[in-house]
């Protein structure tokens, strides 16, 4: 090869690397520009020390009052509340569904079930909001106790049966082969009956609950959990599939049962991917606007007691979306800048979650490599 051709190839390689670097850096510049744009309008609010202290310590949110009050602690609590509720719905169901898709269901049924789950991600958030406001909220208000009782059975019974199967499998793993199946069936039946009795007690208590308003934190948490479910299921299932058949077959060859293989081999190996799935699902719930704006009740107060999901709440995203139209008419006022402070807090939360997920992934990879 001539020197001219070799020089031309090096120049093409450098040009390609430069183009790829620019494309990759575009997302970084976009994030930095977003932080700068939001922070530039948030900084003027922090110049008022008294307003800043009130923002982070008071629950009185009256931005159009005279004088205005900007206590956002209740709004932060509302965001945390609905995010925790959505995670409680999406994470266990999503991880269990991913386990079923990857290691339990037959291949033909898996090929049918996974696209159906992923279709949920294609539904617009405003459609979820209309469903929460027009259908789910009236049902909660009129038949809240019956829905809570039914939901307890729908969610609790499969989880109880799965837990009974796993525990019985683990408990009988060291039994003699001739006694293994009789003991496993007996232990599984006892655990299933105990779980059914507990569910019956809990469902009976929840069936007596009266709900005064269907637009509340429970409504939003359930809908946000359903919206986050496709992300958790898809990413977790991909992580479980990436573990490979070799680890599973090696575990079976050493005498481990399916439950031992899932709990002690597959899940630890896929922990980083499952952790990323959980973080992505939580971020989906944190950043959602339409559903919480339409179905949360938009009441800027801390529920009494604070864990009561049957009361209306207000979130950061709903406050920004609802108040920006009025605040924009008085651009430069404290009411305008405080919304950018909320947006900056949302960006900081999302950035922190990303850092935590990256740290968790790196720690898991180091542990698996034995470092």
N, C-alpha and C positions, 0 to 999 in steps of 0.2 A: 504494500500500500504506500502511495506517495505521501510526502510530507504535507502537501496541499490538502489531500483528501483526509488525512488524519487531523489536520488543524480544523477543517470544516466540520468533522464529526464532533470534535471537542466543543466548538462554538455552538453547534446545534444542541448538544447535551446541556451546556450552560444556559442557553436560551430557554430550553424546556424546563430546566430546574427553576429558572427565574420566574417563568410564567406560573408554574405550580406554586411557587412561594407567594406570589402576589394573590393568587386565587385563595390560598389557604389563609393568608393574612387578612383577606377581606372580612371574614367573620369576626376576627379580633378587632379590627378597626371599627366595625359596626357596633360591637359591644361597648368599646371605649367611647365612641361617639354618643351612644345611648346614655351611658353613665354621665358623661359631661353635660349633655343636654338636660337631663333630669336634675342633676346636682346644681346646675347654674340657676335654676328657678327654685330650688329647695333651700339654698344657702341663705337668702334674705330672711326666711322665717327663723332660722337659728340665731340671727343677730339679736332677737328679742329673747333674753334669758328667761323671763317670766313665762312667755308663751311656750317656749321649748319645754320648760319644766311641767307646765300644765298639759302639754301634748302627751307626755309619757307617763303622767301620774294621775290624771283626772279621768273620770268617766262621763263628764258633762260635755256633750257634743251639741252645741247650738251655734253653728257658724253664721247664721243670719240674725242672731240676737243683738241686743244693744245693751251692754257691750257684747261682742261675740265671744264664745267659749269654744276652745278647740281641744278638749280632753278626748284623746283617742284610745285610751286603755281598753275600754269596752269593745271598740272596733277590732283592736288587735286580738282580744280574747275571742271574739266571734269568729275571726279568721282561723285562729288556732283550733277552736272547737269543731267547726265544720270540716277542717282538714283532718283532725284526729278521727272524727266519725267516718269520713270517707275512707281513710286508711284502714280502720277497723272492719269496714265492709269489703274493701278491694283486696287487701293484702292476703288474709287467710284464704279467702275464696279463690283468688288468683293463683296463689302458690299451689293449693291443693288441685285446682283444675289443671295447672301445668304438669303436676306429677301424674295425674290421671292420663293426660294426653301423651306424655312421653313414655310412661312405663306400665300403665295398667290397661287402658282401653285397647281394643284390637285396632290394627292399622286402618282398616276400612272405616271404622267409626271415628277414628281420629281425623282422617281426611275430611269427614263430613262436619265434625264438631268445630274444628279450629276456624274455618272460614266463617261460620255462623257467629262465633265470638268476635272475630275481627271486624265483622260488619258493624258492630256497635260503635267502633271508632269513626265510621263514616257518617254517622247521624249528626247533623248540625246541633250545636249546643242550644240554639234557640228552640229547636224542636224538643229537646229535653226540658227546657224551661217551661214551654207550654204544657207538656205532660205533667210536670211537677205542679204547676199552678192550676190547671183546669181539671185534671183528673185525680192526681194523687193527693193534693191538699184537701179537696172536699171529702175524699174517702177517709183521710186521717181524722178530719174533724167530726164526721158523722159516725164512722165505724172504726175509730182508732184502736180500741181495745181488741176487737176481733182481728184487725190487721196485725197488731203486735203479736197476738197469740199465734196466728197463722205463720207469720214470719219467723217466730221462734222455732216452730216445727220444721219449716222448710229449710232453714239454715242449720238448726241444731241437730236434727235427726241424721242427715248424711255425715256431718262431722263426728257425731257420736258413734255411728257405725264404723266409720273409717278409723277412729281412734281405738275402738274395741278390737278391730282386726289387727292393727299395728301392735297394740299392747299384748294381745294374746299371742301374736307371732313372736314377739321378743321374749315373752315369758316362757314359751315352750321351746325355744331354740336349742337348749341344752338337754332336753328330755331324750329318752331313748326313742328310736324310730317307731317302735310298736305302740308307744303311748303318746306320741306327739299329736296325732290328729284328734283322738278323744279328748285330751287335755285342752288342746287349742279350741275345739268347739265349745267345751264347757266353760272355759274362761271367757271366750268371746260372748257367749250367751249371757253370762252373769254381768259382764261389763255393759253389754247393750241394754239389758233390763235396768241396770242402775242408771245409765244415761237417760233412758226413756222416762224413768221415774223423776229424775231431776228436771228434765224438760217439761214434764207435766206440771210440776210444782211451779216452775218459772212462768210457763204459759198461763197457768191459772191466775197468778198474780198480775201479769201484764194484761190479761183480759178484762180486768176491773178498772183499768186506767181510763180516765176521761181527758180528752184533748180539747182545749178551748179554741185553738187556732191551728189550721192545717199548714199554714206558712210558718214553719219553724225550723230549728236546726236539724231535727231528725229528717224532715223532708229533703232538705238540701244534702245532708250527709249520705242518704241512701242513693239519691240521683248522682251525686258526684262519685260515689263508690262504683256505681254501674258505668259511669263514663271512664273511670280510671281502670276498670277491670280489663279491657282489651290490651292496654299497655302492659300491665303486670303479667297477664297470661302469656302474651306473645313473647316478651323478652325473657321471662322465666323459662318458658318451654324451649326457646332457642338455646338458653344456657344449659339446660338439662340435656338436650340433644347433643350439645358440643362436648359433653363429658366422654361420649364414645361407648361403644359396646365392650371394649376391651376391659375396662374397669369393672363393669357389671359381670361379665363372664368370669373374670378372675375372682371376684367375690363369691359368685356361685360355686366356682370350683373349689374354693376353700371351705365350703360347707355353710355359708351364710344363707339365711332366708331372704325372701324378697324385702321384708320390712327392714332387716338389718342392712341390706344392700342400699336401700333408699335412704335410710337415716344416717348411716355411718360412712357410706362411700359416695353416693351420688350427690346428696345435698351438700356435704362439705366441699366437694370438688366444684360444684356450681354455685357456691355461696356468693362469689363476687358478682356473677351475672344476676342472681336473684336480688342481691342488694341494689344493683343498678336499676332493676325493674321496680323495686319498691320506691327508690328515690324518684324515678320518672313518674310513677303513679302519684306520689305525693305532690310533685311539682305540677302535675296536671290539675290536681284539686286546688292547689294554692292559687294558680293563675286564672282559674275559671271566673267569668264575670256574669254571663247572662243568667245562668241558673240561680246563682245566689242573689242576683238583683231582683229576679222575678218571684222567687219562692222562699226567701229567708225571713220575710216579714220586715226587714230593714229597721229594727228597733235597736238603737245604740245604747244597750244596757247589758250588764252582766246578769245572767239568769240566777234565780234564787230557788234552790241551791245551784251552785255554779256548774254542776254536772247535769242539770236538767235540760235534755235535748228537746223537750216539748214546748219550749218558749222561743219566740222570735229573736233573731240576732242580726247583727250587721257586720259585713266584712270590708276589708280594705278595697278590694276590687269593685264591689258594689257602690261604695262611697265615692270612689273616683269617677265611676261612670255616671252616677246619679247627680253629683254636684258640679261636675266640670261645666255643664251647660250654663248654669247660673253663675258660677265663679268666673267664667270667661268674660262675662259682661263687666267685671270690675278687675281686669287684668292689672296685676301689680299690687293687689290688696293681700292681706294676710290669708283670706279665704282661698285665694288663688294659689299662693305659695304652699299652703299646708297640704294641698292635694299632691303637689310634687314631692313633698316630704314623704307622704304615704307611698308614692310610686318608687321613691328611692329606697324605702324600707323593703318593698317587695323585691326590687332588684337585688338588694343585699341578702335577703333570705334565699332567693334562687341561687345566687352565686355561692353562698355558704353551703347549700345542699349539694351543689355540684362538687365543691371542694371535699365535702365529707364523703361523697360517693367515690371520688377518685382515690381518696386516702384509704377507704375500706377495700377497694379493689386491689390497690397495691399491697396492703397488708395481707390480704388473703393469698395473693400470688406469692409473696415472700414466705408465708407459712407453708404453702404447698410445696415450695422448692426447698424447704428446710432451712431457710436463712434466719 
